[in-house]
Amino acid sequence: MRICDIWIDFVNLRCEEYSENSRIPIKVDVLFSLINEGQMIIEVYFVLQQKFGTAEEDAYRRDLTINSLFYNINTNSVEDYTKRGALKISKSN
């Protein structure tokens, strides 16, 4: 989305589960059913490699600590859920 000549991406927070010694997310099975007035309309089965998560879960799945920093537009502040991203930035100066 473009706002005031600036491109902004909006993404959902997510979490991933990993098998031991792997950075490839494991798959999560999902069954979705749409029912209208007691009648099955459609049933869809699919496999996800991610699911909705909290800001903290999303921060810890990031590959770089700088990617784990979030800017809160409500408080105009940077949030560092891992307590490592801001520290790395301050050490690099």
HTML snippet that shows the backbone in 3Dmol.js (N, CA, C, O; Angstrom):
<script src="https://3Dmol.org/build/3Dmol-min.js"></script>
<div id="view" style="width:600px;height:400px;position:relative"></div>
<script>
const pdb = `
ATOM      1  N   MET A   1       0.843  -1.149   0.000  1.00  0.00           N
ATOM      2  CA  MET A   1       0.000   0.000   0.000  1.00  0.00           C
ATOM      3  C   MET A   1       0.904   1.232   0.000  1.00  0.00           C
ATOM      4  O   MET A   1       1.944   1.261   0.658  1.00  0.00           O
ATOM      5  N   ARG A   2       0.492   2.222  -0.735  1.00  0.00           N
ATOM      6  CA  ARG A   2       1.270   3.458  -0.807  1.00  0.00           C
ATOM      7  C   ARG A   2       0.555   4.540  -0.004  1.00  0.00           C
ATOM      8  O   ARG A   2      -0.614   4.838  -0.250  1.00  0.00           O
ATOM      9  N   ILE A   3       1.272   5.127   0.964  1.00  0.00           N
ATOM     10  CA  ILE A   3       0.733   6.198   1.793  1.00  0.00           C
ATOM     11  C   ILE A   3       1.706   7.371   1.747  1.00  0.00           C
ATOM     12  O   ILE A   3       2.865   7.236   2.140  1.00  0.00           O
ATOM     13  N   CYS A   4       1.235   8.526   1.267  1.00  0.00           N
ATOM     14  CA  CYS A   4       2.091   9.733   1.185  1.00  0.00           C
ATOM     15  C   CYS A   4       3.408   9.434   0.485  1.00  0.00           C
ATOM     16  O   CYS A   4       4.472   9.795   0.988  1.00  0.00           O
ATOM     17  N   ASP A   5       3.350   8.786  -0.655  1.00  0.00           N
ATOM     18  CA  ASP A   5       4.521   8.436  -1.462  1.00  0.00           C
ATOM     19  C   ASP A   5       5.509   7.492  -0.770  1.00  0.00           C
ATOM     20  O   ASP A   5       6.680   7.433  -1.148  1.00  0.00           O
ATOM     21  N   ILE A   6       5.045   6.762   0.231  1.00  0.00           N
ATOM     22  CA  ILE A   6       5.881   5.760   0.902  1.00  0.00           C
ATOM     23  C   ILE A   6       5.185   4.406   0.788  1.00  0.00           C
ATOM     24  O   ILE A   6       4.005   4.276   1.116  1.00  0.00           O
ATOM     25  N   TRP A   7       5.927   3.395   0.318  1.00  0.00           N
ATOM     26  CA  TRP A   7       5.371   2.047   0.235  1.00  0.00           C
ATOM     27  C   TRP A   7       5.410   1.405   1.614  1.00  0.00           C
ATOM     28  O   TRP A   7       6.458   1.367   2.259  1.00  0.00           O
ATOM     29  N   ILE A   8       4.266   0.900   2.064  1.00  0.00           N
ATOM     30  CA  ILE A   8       4.153   0.259   3.368  1.00  0.00           C
ATOM     31  C   ILE A   8       3.539  -1.118   3.183  1.00  0.00           C
ATOM     32  O   ILE A   8       2.529  -1.273   2.497  1.00  0.00           O
ATOM     33  N   ASP A   9       4.157  -2.115   3.801  1.00  0.00           N
ATOM     34  CA  ASP A   9       3.625  -3.477   3.782  1.00  0.00           C
ATOM     35  C   ASP A   9       2.969  -3.758   5.127  1.00  0.00           C
ATOM     36  O   ASP A   9       3.529  -3.448   6.178  1.00  0.00           O
ATOM     37  N   PHE A  10       1.789  -4.341   5.084  1.00  0.00           N
ATOM     38  CA  PHE A  10       1.110  -4.782   6.290  1.00  0.00           C
ATOM     39  C   PHE A  10       1.082  -6.305   6.255  1.00  0.00           C
ATOM     40  O   PHE A  10       0.641  -6.899   5.271  1.00  0.00           O
ATOM     41  N   VAL A  11       1.546  -6.927   7.313  1.00  0.00           N
ATOM     42  CA  VAL A  11       1.561  -8.383   7.393  1.00  0.00           C
ATOM     43  C   VAL A  11       1.019  -8.806   8.748  1.00  0.00           C
ATOM     44  O   VAL A  11       1.066  -8.047   9.715  1.00  0.00           O
ATOM     45  N   ASN A  12       0.510 -10.017   8.803  1.00  0.00           N
ATOM     46  CA  ASN A  12       0.033 -10.514  10.092  1.00  0.00           C
ATOM     47  C   ASN A  12       1.187 -11.082  10.904  1.00  0.00           C
ATOM     48  O   ASN A  12       2.188 -11.540  10.354  1.00  0.00           O
ATOM     49  N   LEU A  13       1.029 -11.045  12.212  1.00  0.00           N
ATOM     50  CA  LEU A  13       1.996 -11.691  13.094  1.00  0.00           C
ATOM     51  C   LEU A  13       1.818 -13.188  12.964  1.00  0.00           C
ATOM     52  O   LEU A  13       0.691 -13.673  12.869  1.00  0.00           O
ATOM     53  N   ARG A  14       2.915 -13.927  12.958  1.00  0.00           N
ATOM     54  CA  ARG A  14       2.776 -15.370  12.820  1.00  0.00           C
ATOM     55  C   ARG A  14       3.796 -16.101  13.677  1.00  0.00           C
ATOM     56  O   ARG A  14       4.783 -15.530  14.140  1.00  0.00           O
ATOM     57  N   CYS A  15       3.526 -17.353  13.866  1.00  0.00           N
ATOM     58  CA  CYS A  15       4.478 -18.208  14.571  1.00  0.00           C
ATOM     59  C   CYS A  15       4.663 -19.467  13.741  1.00  0.00           C
ATOM     60  O   CYS A  15       3.813 -19.838  12.931  1.00  0.00           O
ATOM     61  N   GLU A  16       5.759 -20.088  13.959  1.00  0.00           N
ATOM     62  CA  GLU A  16       6.076 -21.311  13.232  1.00  0.00           C
ATOM     63  C   GLU A  16       6.609 -22.335  14.219  1.00  0.00           C
ATOM     64  O   GLU A  16       7.192 -21.973  15.241  1.00  0.00           O
ATOM     65  N   GLU A  17       6.416 -23.585  13.924  1.00  0.00           N
ATOM     66  CA  GLU A  17       6.963 -24.663  14.740  1.00  0.00           C
ATOM     67  C   GLU A  17       8.017 -25.380  13.915  1.00  0.00           C
ATOM     68  O   GLU A  17       7.868 -25.558  12.706  1.00  0.00           O
ATOM     69  N   TYR A  18       9.084 -25.789  14.587  1.00  0.00           N
ATOM     70  CA  TYR A  18      10.203 -26.417  13.900  1.00  0.00           C
ATOM     71  C   TYR A  18      10.495 -27.784  14.502  1.00  0.00           C
ATOM     72  O   TYR A  18      10.314 -28.001  15.700  1.00  0.00           O
ATOM     73  N   SER A  19      10.946 -28.693  13.661  1.00  0.00           N
ATOM     74  CA  SER A  19      11.421 -29.972  14.179  1.00  0.00           C
ATOM     75  C   SER A  19      12.832 -29.755  14.720  1.00  0.00           C
ATOM     76  O   SER A  19      13.467 -28.746  14.413  1.00  0.00           O
ATOM     77  N   GLU A  20      13.313 -30.678  15.505  1.00  0.00           N
ATOM     78  CA  GLU A  20      14.622 -30.544  16.130  1.00  0.00           C
ATOM     79  C   GLU A  20      15.716 -30.398  15.073  1.00  0.00           C
ATOM     80  O   GLU A  20      15.708 -31.102  14.063  1.00  0.00           O
ATOM     81  N   ASN A  21      16.649 -29.490  15.310  1.00  0.00           N
ATOM     82  CA  ASN A  21      17.794 -29.243  14.433  1.00  0.00           C
ATOM     83  C   ASN A  21      17.411 -28.808  13.027  1.00  0.00           C
ATOM     84  O   ASN A  21      18.114 -29.133  12.071  1.00  0.00           O
ATOM     85  N   SER A  22      16.306 -28.077  12.882  1.00  0.00           N
ATOM     86  CA  SER A  22      15.884 -27.613  11.569  1.00  0.00           C
ATOM     87  C   SER A  22      15.295 -26.210  11.675  1.00  0.00           C
ATOM     88  O   SER A  22      14.649 -25.881  12.670  1.00  0.00           O
ATOM     89  N   ARG A  23      15.514 -25.389  10.660  1.00  0.00           N
ATOM     90  CA  ARG A  23      14.897 -24.071  10.579  1.00  0.00           C
ATOM     91  C   ARG A  23      13.775 -24.068   9.538  1.00  0.00           C
ATOM     92  O   ARG A  23      13.281 -23.006   9.159  1.00  0.00           O
ATOM     93  N   ILE A  24      13.378 -25.246   9.080  1.00  0.00           N
ATOM     94  CA  ILE A  24      12.255 -25.358   8.146  1.00  0.00           C
ATOM     95  C   ILE A  24      10.999 -25.617   8.970  1.00  0.00           C
ATOM     96  O   ILE A  24      10.939 -26.598   9.712  1.00  0.00           O
ATOM     97  N   PRO A  25       9.989 -24.745   8.848  1.00  0.00           N
ATOM     98  CA  PRO A  25       8.776 -24.935   9.658  1.00  0.00           C
ATOM     99  C   PRO A  25       8.090 -26.259   9.348  1.00  0.00           C
ATOM    100  O   PRO A  25       8.033 -26.701   8.200  1.00  0.00           O
ATOM    101  N   ILE A  26       7.566 -26.884  10.416  1.00  0.00           N
ATOM    102  CA  ILE A  26       6.786 -28.102  10.199  1.00  0.00           C
ATOM    103  C   ILE A  26       5.405 -27.709   9.703  1.00  0.00           C
ATOM    104  O   ILE A  26       4.973 -26.568   9.864  1.00  0.00           O
ATOM    105  N   LYS A  27       4.734 -28.650   9.110  1.00  0.00           N
ATOM    106  CA  LYS A  27       3.420 -28.383   8.543  1.00  0.00           C
ATOM    107  C   LYS A  27       2.330 -28.605   9.570  1.00  0.00           C
ATOM    108  O   LYS A  27       2.418 -29.512  10.398  1.00  0.00           O
ATOM    109  N   VAL A  28       1.307 -27.776   9.514  1.00  0.00           N
ATOM    110  CA  VAL A  28       0.160 -27.874  10.406  1.00  0.00           C
ATOM    111  C   VAL A  28      -1.066 -28.197   9.560  1.00  0.00           C
ATOM    112  O   VAL A  28      -1.359 -27.485   8.599  1.00  0.00           O
ATOM    113  N   ASP A  29      -1.777 -29.252   9.903  1.00  0.00           N
ATOM    114  CA  ASP A  29      -2.975 -29.640   9.162  1.00  0.00           C
ATOM    115  C   ASP A  29      -4.168 -28.800   9.626  1.00  0.00           C
ATOM    116  O   ASP A  29      -4.367 -28.597  10.823  1.00  0.00           O
ATOM    117  N   VAL A  30      -4.959 -28.317   8.664  1.00  0.00           N
ATOM    118  CA  VAL A  30      -6.128 -27.496   8.974  1.00  0.00           C
ATOM    119  C   VAL A  30      -7.322 -28.018   8.186  1.00  0.00           C
ATOM    120  O   VAL A  30      -7.222 -28.290   6.990  1.00  0.00           O
ATOM    121  N   LEU A  31      -8.442 -28.152   8.868  1.00  0.00           N
ATOM    122  CA  LEU A  31      -9.694 -28.532   8.209  1.00  0.00           C
ATOM    123  C   LEU A  31     -10.659 -27.378   8.397  1.00  0.00           C
ATOM    124  O   LEU A  31     -10.955 -26.991   9.528  1.00  0.00           O
ATOM    125  N   PHE A  32     -11.150 -26.827   7.302  1.00  0.00           N
ATOM    126  CA  PHE A  32     -12.067 -25.687   7.333  1.00  0.00           C
ATOM    127  C   PHE A  32     -13.403 -26.128   6.767  1.00  0.00           C
ATOM    128  O   PHE A  32     -13.474 -26.654   5.656  1.00  0.00           O
ATOM    129  N   SER A  33     -14.457 -25.912   7.531  1.00  0.00           N
ATOM    130  CA  SER A  33     -15.803 -26.277   7.080  1.00  0.00           C
ATOM    131  C   SER A  33     -16.689 -25.057   7.069  1.00  0.00           C
ATOM    132  O   SER A  33     -16.707 -24.295   8.036  1.00  0.00           O
ATOM    133  N   LEU A  34     -17.421 -24.859   5.999  1.00  0.00           N
ATOM    134  CA  LEU A  34     -18.395 -23.776   5.903  1.00  0.00           C
ATOM    135  C   LEU A  34     -19.784 -24.402   5.934  1.00  0.00           C
ATOM    136  O   LEU A  34     -20.166 -25.172   5.052  1.00  0.00           O
ATOM    137  N   ILE A  35     -20.527 -24.046   6.979  1.00  0.00           N
ATOM    138  CA  ILE A  35     -21.861 -24.621   7.166  1.00  0.00           C
ATOM    139  C   ILE A  35     -22.877 -23.495   7.183  1.00  0.00           C
ATOM    140  O   ILE A  35     -22.688 -22.493   7.872  1.00  0.00           O
ATOM    141  N   ASN A  36     -23.950 -23.653   6.430  1.00  0.00           N
ATOM    142  CA  ASN A  36     -25.023 -22.662   6.375  1.00  0.00           C
ATOM    143  C   ASN A  36     -26.334 -23.345   6.717  1.00  0.00           C
ATOM    144  O   ASN A  36     -26.756 -24.273   6.028  1.00  0.00           O
ATOM    145  N   GLU A  37     -26.984 -22.882   7.791  1.00  0.00           N
ATOM    146  CA  GLU A  37     -28.263 -23.430   8.243  1.00  0.00           C
ATOM    147  C   GLU A  37     -28.201 -24.955   8.391  1.00  0.00           C
ATOM    148  O   GLU A  37     -29.103 -25.677   7.965  1.00  0.00           O
ATOM    149  N   GLY A  38     -27.121 -25.416   9.002  1.00  0.00           N
ATOM    150  CA  GLY A  38     -26.962 -26.839   9.266  1.00  0.00           C
ATOM    151  C   GLY A  38     -26.516 -27.660   8.070  1.00  0.00           C
ATOM    152  O   GLY A  38     -26.274 -28.858   8.216  1.00  0.00           O
ATOM    153  N   GLN A  39     -26.400 -27.067   6.901  1.00  0.00           N
ATOM    154  CA  GLN A  39     -25.977 -27.777   5.678  1.00  0.00           C
ATOM    155  C   GLN A  39     -24.510 -27.488   5.385  1.00  0.00           C
ATOM    156  O   GLN A  39     -24.077 -26.336   5.396  1.00  0.00           O
ATOM    157  N   MET A  40     -23.757 -28.547   5.125  1.00  0.00           N
ATOM    158  CA  MET A  40     -22.357 -28.393   4.750  1.00  0.00           C
ATOM    159  C   MET A  40     -22.299 -27.773   3.361  1.00  0.00           C
ATOM    160  O   MET A  40     -22.819 -28.340   2.400  1.00  0.00           O
ATOM    161  N   ILE A  41     -21.664 -26.610   3.258  1.00  0.00           N
ATOM    162  CA  ILE A  41     -21.498 -25.948   1.964  1.00  0.00           C
ATOM    163  C   ILE A  41     -20.215 -26.426   1.299  1.00  0.00           C
ATOM    164  O   ILE A  41     -20.206 -26.842   0.140  1.00  0.00           O
ATOM    165  N   ILE A  42     -19.133 -26.355   2.068  1.00  0.00           N
ATOM    166  CA  ILE A  42     -17.838 -26.777   1.533  1.00  0.00           C
ATOM    167  C   ILE A  42     -16.949 -27.197   2.692  1.00  0.00           C
ATOM    168  O   ILE A  42     -17.054 -26.652   3.790  1.00  0.00           O
ATOM    169  N   GLU A  43     -16.096 -28.139   2.455  1.00  0.00           N
ATOM    170  CA  GLU A  43     -15.105 -28.559   3.439  1.00  0.00           C
ATOM    171  C   GLU A  43     -13.759 -28.592   2.732  1.00  0.00           C
ATOM    172  O   GLU A  43     -13.602 -29.260   1.710  1.00  0.00           O
ATOM    173  N   VAL A  44     -12.795 -27.873   3.274  1.00  0.00           N
ATOM    174  CA  VAL A  44     -11.490 -27.757   2.639  1.00  0.00           C
ATOM    175  C   VAL A  44     -10.417 -28.199   3.636  1.00  0.00           C
ATOM    176  O   VAL A  44     -10.427 -27.784   4.795  1.00  0.00           O
ATOM    177  N   TYR A  45      -9.522 -29.020   3.186  1.00  0.00           N
ATOM    178  CA  TYR A  45      -8.399 -29.483   3.988  1.00  0.00           C
ATOM    179  C   TYR A  45      -7.131 -28.921   3.361  1.00  0.00           C
ATOM    180  O   TYR A  45      -6.904 -29.092   2.163  1.00  0.00           O
ATOM    181  N   PHE A  46      -6.316 -28.263   4.146  1.00  0.00           N
ATOM    182  CA  PHE A  46      -5.056 -27.780   3.603  1.00  0.00           C
ATOM    183  C   PHE A  46      -3.975 -27.832   4.676  1.00  0.00           C
ATOM    184  O   PHE A  46      -4.254 -28.033   5.858  1.00  0.00           O
ATOM    185  N   VAL A  47      -2.746 -27.647   4.239  1.00  0.00           N
ATOM    186  CA  VAL A  47      -1.590 -27.752   5.119  1.00  0.00           C
ATOM    187  C   VAL A  47      -0.891 -26.390   5.162  1.00  0.00           C
ATOM    188  O   VAL A  47      -0.575 -25.809   4.124  1.00  0.00           O
ATOM    189  N   LEU A  48      -0.659 -25.900   6.363  1.00  0.00           N
ATOM    190  CA  LEU A  48       0.029 -24.631   6.552  1.00  0.00           C
ATOM    191  C   LEU A  48       1.417 -24.865   7.124  1.00  0.00           C
ATOM    192  O   LEU A  48       1.645 -25.849   7.828  1.00  0.00           O
ATOM    193  N   GLN A  49       2.326 -23.981   6.829  1.00  0.00           N
ATOM    194  CA  GLN A  49       3.631 -24.027   7.474  1.00  0.00           C
ATOM    195  C   GLN A  49       3.745 -22.911   8.504  1.00  0.00           C
ATOM    196  O   GLN A  49       4.799 -22.742   9.117  1.00  0.00           O
ATOM    197  N   GLN A  50       2.688 -22.160   8.698  1.00  0.00           N
ATOM    198  CA  GLN A  50       2.697 -21.095   9.696  1.00  0.00           C
ATOM    199  C   GLN A  50       1.281 -20.876  10.194  1.00  0.00           C
ATOM    200  O   GLN A  50       0.316 -21.324   9.574  1.00  0.00           O
ATOM    201  N   LYS A  51       1.164 -20.185  11.317  1.00  0.00           N
ATOM    202  CA  LYS A  51      -0.140 -19.869  11.864  1.00  0.00           C
ATOM    203  C   LYS A  51      -0.062 -18.508  12.537  1.00  0.00           C
ATOM    204  O   LYS A  51       1.030 -18.000  12.793  1.00  0.00           O
ATOM    205  N   PHE A  52      -1.209 -17.921  12.822  1.00  0.00           N
ATOM    206  CA  PHE A  52      -1.226 -16.626  13.487  1.00  0.00           C
ATOM    207  C   PHE A  52      -0.548 -16.737  14.839  1.00  0.00           C
ATOM    208  O   PHE A  52      -0.670 -17.755  15.522  1.00  0.00           O
ATOM    209  N   GLY A  53       0.169 -15.685  15.226  1.00  0.00           N
ATOM    210  CA  GLY A  53       0.873 -15.700  16.492  1.00  0.00           C
ATOM    211  C   GLY A  53       0.866 -14.343  17.155  1.00  0.00           C
ATOM    212  O   GLY A  53       0.237 -13.400  16.674  1.00  0.00           O
ATOM    213  N   THR A  54       1.566 -14.258  18.256  1.00  0.00           N
ATOM    214  CA  THR A  54       1.694 -13.002  18.983  1.00  0.00           C
ATOM    215  C   THR A  54       2.920 -12.250  18.469  1.00  0.00           C
ATOM    216  O   THR A  54       3.729 -12.803  17.724  1.00  0.00           O
ATOM    217  N   ALA A  55       3.048 -11.002  18.869  1.00  0.00           N
ATOM    218  CA  ALA A  55       4.224 -10.217  18.473  1.00  0.00           C
ATOM    219  C   ALA A  55       5.511 -10.863  18.989  1.00  0.00           C
ATOM    220  O   ALA A  55       6.525 -10.881  18.291  1.00  0.00           O
ATOM    221  N   GLU A  56       5.465 -11.387  20.200  1.00  0.00           N
ATOM    222  CA  GLU A  56       6.653 -12.034  20.767  1.00  0.00           C
ATOM    223  C   GLU A  56       7.017 -13.301  19.979  1.00  0.00           C
ATOM    224  O   GLU A  56       8.191 -13.524  19.686  1.00  0.00           O
ATOM    225  N   GLU A  57       6.032 -14.124  19.637  1.00  0.00           N
ATOM    226  CA  GLU A  57       6.303 -15.332  18.840  1.00  0.00           C
ATOM    227  C   GLU A  57       6.882 -14.962  17.483  1.00  0.00           C
ATOM    228  O   GLU A  57       7.808 -15.613  17.001  1.00  0.00           O
ATOM    229  N   ASP A  58       6.338 -13.918  16.868  1.00  0.00           N
ATOM    230  CA  ASP A  58       6.814 -13.476  15.564  1.00  0.00           C
ATOM    231  C   ASP A  58       8.255 -12.977  15.664  1.00  0.00           C
ATOM    232  O   ASP A  58       9.069 -13.260  14.786  1.00  0.00           O
ATOM    233  N   ALA A  59       8.572 -12.245  16.713  1.00  0.00           N
ATOM    234  CA  ALA A  59       9.926 -11.709  16.888  1.00  0.00           C
ATOM    235  C   ALA A  59      10.949 -12.833  17.018  1.00  0.00           C
ATOM    236  O   ALA A  59      12.027 -12.763  16.428  1.00  0.00           O
ATOM    237  N   TYR A  60      10.620 -13.859  17.779  1.00  0.00           N
ATOM    238  CA  TYR A  60      11.579 -14.950  18.008  1.00  0.00           C
ATOM    239  C   TYR A  60      11.776 -15.857  16.803  1.00  0.00           C
ATOM    240  O   TYR A  60      12.749 -16.610  16.764  1.00  0.00           O
ATOM    241  N   ARG A  61      10.885 -15.810  15.819  1.00  0.00           N
ATOM    242  CA  ARG A  61      11.089 -16.645  14.637  1.00  0.00           C
ATOM    243  C   ARG A  61      11.936 -15.949  13.585  1.00  0.00           C
ATOM    244  O   ARG A  61      12.313 -16.570  12.592  1.00  0.00           O
ATOM    245  N   ARG A  62      12.241 -14.677  13.781  1.00  0.00           N
ATOM    246  CA  ARG A  62      12.998 -13.889  12.798  1.00  0.00           C
ATOM    247  C   ARG A  62      14.441 -14.367  12.696  1.00  0.00           C
ATOM    248  O   ARG A  62      15.030 -14.820  13.678  1.00  0.00           O
ATOM    249  N   ASP A  63      15.003 -14.260  11.486  1.00  0.00           N
ATOM    250  CA  ASP A  63      16.364 -14.748  11.248  1.00  0.00           C
ATOM    251  C   ASP A  63      17.433 -13.756  11.696  1.00  0.00           C
ATOM    252  O   ASP A  63      18.555 -14.166  11.993  1.00  0.00           O
ATOM    253  N   LEU A  64      17.124 -12.494  11.750  1.00  0.00           N
ATOM    254  CA  LEU A  64      18.081 -11.469  12.182  1.00  0.00           C
ATOM    255  C   LEU A  64      17.468 -10.667  13.323  1.00  0.00           C
ATOM    256  O   LEU A  64      16.268 -10.389  13.311  1.00  0.00           O
ATOM    257  N   THR A  65      18.264 -10.301  14.286  1.00  0.00           N
ATOM    258  CA  THR A  65      17.701  -9.580  15.426  1.00  0.00           C
ATOM    259  C   THR A  65      17.124  -8.226  15.015  1.00  0.00           C
ATOM    260  O   THR A  65      16.160  -7.768  15.628  1.00  0.00           O
ATOM    261  N   ILE A  66      17.680  -7.584  14.009  1.00  0.00           N
ATOM    262  CA  ILE A  66      17.129  -6.303  13.555  1.00  0.00           C
ATOM    263  C   ILE A  66      15.702  -6.496  13.035  1.00  0.00           C
ATOM    264  O   ILE A  66      14.874  -5.593  13.153  1.00  0.00           O
ATOM    265  N   ASN A  67      15.414  -7.658  12.465  1.00  0.00           N
ATOM    266  CA  ASN A  67      14.066  -7.951  11.970  1.00  0.00           C
ATOM    267  C   ASN A  67      13.080  -8.199  13.095  1.00  0.00           C
ATOM    268  O   ASN A  67      11.873  -8.245  12.857  1.00  0.00           O
ATOM    269  N   SER A  68      13.571  -8.362  14.321  1.00  0.00           N
ATOM    270  CA  SER A  68      12.675  -8.631  15.438  1.00  0.00           C
ATOM    271  C   SER A  68      12.198  -7.356  16.121  1.00  0.00           C
ATOM    272  O   SER A  68      11.441  -7.420  17.089  1.00  0.00           O
ATOM    273  N   LEU A  69      12.632  -6.203  15.628  1.00  0.00           N
ATOM    274  CA  LEU A  69      12.179  -4.929  16.179  1.00  0.00           C
ATOM    275  C   LEU A  69      10.869  -4.520  15.508  1.00  0.00           C
ATOM    276  O   LEU A  69      10.712  -4.636  14.293  1.00  0.00           O
ATOM    277  N   PHE A  70       9.947  -4.047  16.313  1.00  0.00           N
ATOM    278  CA  PHE A  70       8.652  -3.596  15.803  1.00  0.00           C
ATOM    279  C   PHE A  70       8.462  -2.125  16.139  1.00  0.00           C
ATOM    280  O   PHE A  70       8.829  -1.670  17.223  1.00  0.00           O
ATOM    281  N   TYR A  71       7.883  -1.383  15.194  1.00  0.00           N
ATOM    282  CA  TYR A  71       7.550   0.010  15.467  1.00  0.00           C
ATOM    283  C   TYR A  71       6.068   0.084  15.781  1.00  0.00           C
ATOM    284  O   TYR A  71       5.236  -0.305  14.962  1.00  0.00           O
ATOM    285  N   ASN A  72       5.734   0.581  16.964  1.00  0.00           N
ATOM    286  CA  ASN A  72       4.345   0.693  17.399  1.00  0.00           C
ATOM    287  C   ASN A  72       3.825   2.071  16.985  1.00  0.00           C
ATOM    288  O   ASN A  72       4.258   3.091  17.521  1.00  0.00           O
ATOM    289  N   ILE A  73       2.896   2.093  16.031  1.00  0.00           N
ATOM    290  CA  ILE A  73       2.385   3.374  15.534  1.00  0.00           C
ATOM    291  C   ILE A  73       1.472   4.060  16.547  1.00  0.00           C
ATOM    292  O   ILE A  73       1.219   5.259  16.430  1.00  0.00           O
ATOM    293  N   ASN A  74       0.980   3.331  17.525  1.00  0.00           N
ATOM    294  CA  ASN A  74       0.123   3.939  18.550  1.00  0.00           C
ATOM    295  C   ASN A  74       0.928   4.684  19.609  1.00  0.00           C
ATOM    296  O   ASN A  74       0.486   5.715  20.115  1.00  0.00           O
ATOM    297  N   THR A  75       2.104   4.168  19.943  1.00  0.00           N
ATOM    298  CA  THR A  75       2.929   4.786  20.989  1.00  0.00           C
ATOM    299  C   THR A  75       4.161   5.494  20.424  1.00  0.00           C
ATOM    300  O   THR A  75       4.923   6.113  21.166  1.00  0.00           O
ATOM    301  N   ASN A  76       4.350   5.397  19.103  1.00  0.00           N
ATOM    302  CA  ASN A  76       5.535   5.974  18.442  1.00  0.00           C
ATOM    303  C   ASN A  76       6.829   5.475  19.084  1.00  0.00           C
ATOM    304  O   ASN A  76       7.750   6.252  19.334  1.00  0.00           O
ATOM    305  N   SER A  77       6.884   4.176  19.346  1.00  0.00           N
ATOM    306  CA  SER A  77       8.075   3.623  19.983  1.00  0.00           C
ATOM    307  C   SER A  77       8.468   2.301  19.327  1.00  0.00           C
ATOM    308  O   SER A  77       7.650   1.634  18.693  1.00  0.00           O
ATOM    309  N   VAL A  78       9.729   1.944  19.493  1.00  0.00           N
ATOM    310  CA  VAL A  78      10.249   0.677  18.986  1.00  0.00           C
ATOM    311  C   VAL A  78      10.100  -0.363  20.091  1.00  0.00           C
ATOM    312  O   VAL A  78      10.449  -0.110  21.244  1.00  0.00           O
ATOM    313  N   GLU A  79       9.586  -1.519  19.736  1.00  0.00           N
ATOM    314  CA  GLU A  79       9.409  -2.609  20.693  1.00  0.00           C
ATOM    315  C   GLU A  79      10.388  -3.730  20.356  1.00  0.00           C
ATOM    316  O   GLU A  79      10.478  -4.166  19.208  1.00  0.00           O
ATOM    317  N   ASP A  80      11.107  -4.184  21.352  1.00  0.00           N
ATOM    318  CA  ASP A  80      12.136  -5.214  21.178  1.00  0.00           C
ATOM    319  C   ASP A  80      11.792  -6.396  22.080  1.00  0.00           C
ATOM    320  O   ASP A  80      12.240  -6.458  23.225  1.00  0.00           O
ATOM    321  N   TYR A  81      10.999  -7.330  21.566  1.00  0.00           N
ATOM    322  CA  TYR A  81      10.537  -8.469  22.360  1.00  0.00           C
ATOM    323  C   TYR A  81      11.647  -9.451  22.698  1.00  0.00           C
ATOM    324  O   TYR A  81      11.554 -10.160  23.701  1.00  0.00           O
ATOM    325  N   THR A  82      12.698  -9.508  21.882  1.00  0.00           N
ATOM    326  CA  THR A  82      13.797 -10.444  22.143  1.00  0.00           C
ATOM    327  C   THR A  82      14.854  -9.843  23.065  1.00  0.00           C
ATOM    328  O   THR A  82      15.706 -10.562  23.588  1.00  0.00           O
ATOM    329  N   LYS A  83      14.802  -8.552  23.260  1.00  0.00           N
ATOM    330  CA  LYS A  83      15.791  -7.824  24.086  1.00  0.00           C
ATOM    331  C   LYS A  83      17.209  -7.936  23.507  1.00  0.00           C
ATOM    332  O   LYS A  83      18.198  -7.800  24.228  1.00  0.00           O
ATOM    333  N   ARG A  84      17.289  -8.187  22.187  1.00  0.00           N
ATOM    334  CA  ARG A  84      18.598  -8.304  21.540  1.00  0.00           C
ATOM    335  C   ARG A  84      18.768  -7.340  20.376  1.00  0.00           C
ATOM    336  O   ARG A  84      19.891  -6.934  20.076  1.00  0.00           O
ATOM    337  N   GLY A  85      17.682  -6.968  19.716  1.00  0.00           N
ATOM    338  CA  GLY A  85      17.777  -6.131  18.525  1.00  0.00           C
ATOM    339  C   GLY A  85      18.307  -4.740  18.821  1.00  0.00           C
ATOM    340  O   GLY A  85      19.234  -4.278  18.157  1.00  0.00           O
ATOM    341  N   ALA A  86      17.729  -4.064  19.810  1.00  0.00           N
ATOM    342  CA  ALA A  86      18.181  -2.711  20.160  1.00  0.00           C
ATOM    343  C   ALA A  86      19.599  -2.747  20.707  1.00  0.00           C
ATOM    344  O   ALA A  86      20.374  -1.824  20.458  1.00  0.00           O
ATOM    345  N   LEU A  87      19.956  -3.798  21.450  1.00  0.00           N
ATOM    346  CA  LEU A  87      21.295  -3.937  22.000  1.00  0.00           C
ATOM    347  C   LEU A  87      22.323  -4.034  20.882  1.00  0.00           C
ATOM    348  O   LEU A  87      23.383  -3.412  20.959  1.00  0.00           O
ATOM    349  N   LYS A  88      22.020  -4.810  19.841  1.00  0.00           N
ATOM    350  CA  LYS A  88      22.960  -4.941  18.716  1.00  0.00           C
ATOM    351  C   LYS A  88      23.131  -3.620  17.996  1.00  0.00           C
ATOM    352  O   LYS A  88      24.234  -3.292  17.559  1.00  0.00           O
ATOM    353  N   ILE A  89      22.054  -2.855  17.865  1.00  0.00           N
ATOM    354  CA  ILE A  89      22.150  -1.563  17.203  1.00  0.00           C
ATOM    355  C   ILE A  89      23.031  -0.608  18.024  1.00  0.00           C
ATOM    356  O   ILE A  89      23.874   0.094  17.467  1.00  0.00           O
ATOM    357  N   SER A  90      22.833  -0.585  19.337  1.00  0.00           N
ATOM    358  CA  SER A  90      23.618   0.313  20.181  1.00  0.00           C
ATOM    359  C   SER A  90      25.093  -0.082  20.194  1.00  0.00           C
ATOM    360  O   SER A  90      25.951   0.794  20.298  1.00  0.00           O
ATOM    361  N   LYS A  91      25.415  -1.372  20.093  1.00  0.00           N
ATOM    362  CA  LYS A  91      26.811  -1.829  20.076  1.00  0.00           C
ATOM    363  C   LYS A  91      27.499  -1.501  18.750  1.00  0.00           C
ATOM    364  O   LYS A  91      28.723  -1.379  18.704  1.00  0.00           O
ATOM    365  N   SER A  92      26.721  -1.356  17.668  1.00  0.00           N
ATOM    366  CA  SER A  92      27.308  -1.100  16.364  1.00  0.00           C
ATOM    367  C   SER A  92      27.670   0.372  16.173  1.00  0.00           C
ATOM    368  O   SER A  92      28.378   0.705  15.222  1.00  0.00           O
ATOM    369  N   ASN A  93      27.212   1.242  17.035  1.00  0.00           N
ATOM    370  CA  ASN A  93      27.517   2.693  16.919  1.00  0.00           C
ATOM    371  C   ASN A  93      28.784   3.055  17.605  1.00  0.00           C
ATOM    372  O   ASN A  93      29.178   4.221  17.600  1.00  0.00           O
TER     373      ASN A  93
END
`;
const viewer = $3Dmol.createViewer("view");
viewer.addModel(pdb, "pdb");
viewer.setStyle({}, {cartoon: {color: "spectrum"}});
viewer.zoomTo();
viewer.render();
</script>
